[in-house]
Every structure is written in C-alpha cells, then in structure tokens.
Amino acid sequence: MNYNEFIDYLKEEFDHEKREDILIFHPSHKSSYSIHLPFEINKKLCYLAGVIYGDGHLKKGKNRVIVELANRDFILILKRIFKTQFKAKPIIREIEDKRPNRKTRFMLEINSKIVKNFFHHVFNVPIGSKDEFKLPNWVLQSNKSLQLSFLAGVFDTDGGIHSHYFGVTTKDREFSKSIKKLLEMNSFQPKIDSWLNKKYQKKYWNVYLNKEEFNNILNKIPIKNRDKILYLCTDARVVKGARNKQF
C-alpha cells in the first residue's frame, strides 16, 4: 500500500477534516487523540520509518509504536519529530538494565492505531518480531531526498563504525540488499558481507561504506544523531567542507 492508498483507507475508516496542507483524522475512541498527516509523503516521515526499521518495533496486540535507545538526547529529538509530524503524544520511559556494565535505556512510546498502521501498511514494518523486512518498491522508486531521509533514520539508530567502515547489521538478507541498492542509487559504493553468530547460530549481513566515503555521508545523508556525526567526523580525520545535511 502506498501513501496515497493509505490516506484513502483512513478517509473511509475515520472522521477527518482538511486544514491547509494537512489532513486531521479523529479516532472514534474518546481516549485517543487526533493524528495529523500531510497530503503527500515527506522526508521526516521517511526518516521516522528508517528509525523504526533500525531500532523500533510495532507492538503486537496493542496500538503502540516503540523506539528504544540508550542515547537520551537523541530520543528527545525523535520525540519532537513524532510530535510535530503526527501531533502525537509520545511518552519516554526510563528502562534500567540490571545486567553488568549496561547503560540505562530510554523507551519512546506512541500509542496510536493510525501511526502504527502508517508504518505497517506504508513501509511494510512487521508487527511484533522483525524477523523479515521487505522494503516496499515505492521507496526504491521515490526521489533521492526521500531515500536519503530513510537511510538517515536507519543509520541514526542502527549504524555503527567498525574498523574503518560505517554501516548497519541485519539478520534479514533482503533488507540488507535493499539498503545496498538505496546507497548505490545515491552514488555511494557500499559493500556487503555476512557472518555467523555462533552463540545463536544465526547469520547476519553487514552493509557498509568505507572510511573514504565518510565525508560523503555527512554531506548527503541528513543524520540527526550527534554521536554518529561525531564518530564519522573523528574517524574521517579531515572533514573540510563536510556539512551534515538537514531536512
């Protein structure tokens, strides 16, 4: 289901009104709040979808979207984007990890059937366990700004630097191929390899960019996570002219 089809579906299911360049959908349940969506898909919505693919999930059996991270400053940035884009009411909870040498984690929670269905129907995010990802074709066929925003969301949550390369690791081979294709379509030169997690006997795929492309990442992909930006700048050593692109 593409974005326009999803909007048509919502119009049939919910009371709604138009206001300037947005549509406001009113859930029938009194405890729920109205959700705002633009007429057309935009970069911030694609960015948030990348975030969900990276470190989020859709709660099974409940109308909740969850993002869990250790970076409090970045979780606050995500809260602001969710709030401004959907007019949602995100809640942040602190999660104490009692395992030794573990950082406190923060869980961002959005309680909304509409927002959950948006990520599920428009971006094919599975409900519950994310064992299989299938990036919809419309993302691969969209304009570069939407593609780069989606990649930014993935990198901001799941991206990491490992011995002179920056990339993401996934247990889904098809998703790794989709990320590789998106990067290639935007003039990057990604590489892909796989490895076996012997403890869990599961195969994982790495999609990564070499150190020589770090400046290109900073210039083209609108990364918001300050920690990831600093890692890239530090490891790139020379970042003359490198500017983190914004939405």
Sequence and secondary structure as in RCSB ss.txt:
>XXXX:A:sequence
MNYNEFIDYLKEEFDHEKREDILIFHPSHKSSYSIHLPFEINKKLCYLAGVIYGDGHLKKGKNRVIVELANRDFI
LILKRIFKTQFKAKPIIREIEDKRPNRKTRFMLEINSKIVKNFFHHVFNVPIGSKDEFKLPNWVLQSNKSLQLSF
LAGVFDTDGGIHSHYFGVTTKDREFSKSIKKLLEMNSFQPKIDSWLNKKYQKKYWNVYLNKEEFNNILNKIPIKN
RDKILYLCTDARVVKGARNKQF
>XXXX:A:secstr
  HHHHHHHHHHHSEEEEETTEEEEE SSTTS  EEEESS  HHHHHHHHHHHHHEEE TTSSEEEEEES HHHH
HHHHHHHHHHH    EEEEE   STT   EEEEEEE HHHHHIIIIIH   BS  S     HHHHTS HHHHHHH
HHHHHHHH EE SSEEEEEES HHHHHHHHHHHHHTT   EEEEEEETTTTEEEEEEEEEGGGHHHHHHHS    
HHHHHHHHHHHS  TT      
